[in-house]
Amino acid sequence: MAKGKTRFVCQACGAVAPRWAGQCGDCKEWNTLVEEAAPVFTPFAAKQSLQTGGRRIALESLADDVALPPRLSTGIAELDRALGGGLVPGSVTLIGGDPGIGKSTLLLQAAGKMARTGASVAYVSGEEAADQVRLRARRLGLAKADVALAAETNVRDILTTLTSLKAPPGLLVIDSIQTMHSDTLEGAPGTVSQVRASAQELIRYAKLSGCALILVGHVTKDGQLAGPRVLEHMVDTVLYFEGERSHQYRILRAVKNRFGGTDEIGVFAMGADGLEEVANPSSLFLTSRAEGTSVTGAVVFPALEGTRPVLCEIQALVVRVPSGATPRRAVVGWDSGRLAMLLAVLEARCGLAFGGHEVYLNVAGGLRIADPAADLAVACALVSALTDRPLPADAVAFGEVALSGELRAAGLASLRLKEAAKLGFGRAFVPDGTTGGGRMLVSGFRTMNGLVDHLGRPE
């Protein structure tokens, strides 16, 4: 029999070395080489091949017709929107968010509403006792909902209980995956190996039984889902619950969805009776004004969150600083690098001097905007603040500003204009060539310089 050999494998990058060394030659990590037994190759084993001995699998054509998967409504329209139309049987959804943002509240509301429609629902809490969950359900008005509740962290016990039921539940909620542990592995709950193994067993049960599985995940201080990155690859849908405790609104955003788009959001407002759906999100992000009044440095921007237009107010403040002082640039809700680029365009292409002024920019309501079409709205707010001339109260602005000063059209302009008109806005400042305004007065401009001339230059 062939003599067994040993090799040294780096635990960080997987590199193989013939002898031990203090530092890995590939990833340069220290003390990561661990001795392992090398595979033994005998003349018999050398003749064996993975090309034979297995079972044949059926190969299907990509052109075969496939029926769309059925959807299970959660009873919460905003949650269904973020999911792409509802839950798919056998799918796995991972939802993450900051502590206290409302993840457990939202899922308990969805579980209670689905149970009231006759669906079988199981809710397993690994962080709270069963009585704590009952108290929250009573506060939310769901005390009579027929939800099977359990407080358990052992995955073997959970799966044994579920498989003993006459039929698998239509919805299974695990709150949270970081508290689960598998007795087949060493280590405390929350470690990388435990999270991966526990999620794999639960996902396997969901795929075999056809129940919709929702996993709650913790997040790190950077806002990313805690645990191994492979967890996000294993699931079908990843949702992030965003918002600030100081603000009323909450946004549920899909960042991965195998059964729908990743550009839809659900908007909620935290109230006394739990999370309430917001049918008109624009009302949250527009400040209250007296009818017909205008505010200097304030411009309404029709943003797009997926296919949903959301009107928000962009506010700018420009303050002259004493000679020799370094002006500040403060941004809330927008990219600071984008602001610096836009200020450079206004100075170089339009002749506006912002070098001796402090610039403060804020998106009202705490909304965060990544839409490049906000360039024109921000530019209008900056020009209005610098010249101390307010824009018309019934005006909106959107479009992308190039480094040359040219204005580029924004996507889905007709949808933005339609939403603005529905909320009572009568005019729009947009790039030249934009259509779809209907009865709105649409003012198109080819360059940023032309728009500044229209708004009025500083005296």
Salt bridges, closest charged atoms under 4 A:
GLU78 OE1 - ARG308 NH1 2.93
GLU127 OE2 - HIS218 NE2 2.43
GLU128 OE2 - ARG136 NH2 2.65
ASP131 OD1 - ARG134 NH1 2.62
ASP183 OD2 - ARG156 NE 2.77
GLU201 OE2 - ARG204 NH1 3.54
GLU232 OE2 - ARG229 NH1 3.18
ASP236 OD2 - LYS207 NZ 2.69
ASP236 OD1 - ARG258 NH1 2.82
GLU242 OE2 - ARG253 NE 3.24
GLU244 OE2 - ARG368 NH2 3.89
GLU264 OE1 - ARG81 NH1 3.80
GLU305 OE1 - ARG253 NH1 2.79
GLU313 OE2 - ARG289 NH2 2.42
ASP371 OD2 - ARG416 NH1 2.98
ASP375 OD2 - ARG338 NH2 2.59
ASP394 OD1 - ARG427 NE 3.45
GLU400 OE2 - ARG338 NH2 3.64
GLU419 OE1 - LYS422 NZ 3.25
ASP453 OD1 - ARG457 NE 2.59
GLU459 OE2 - ARG389 NH2 3.28
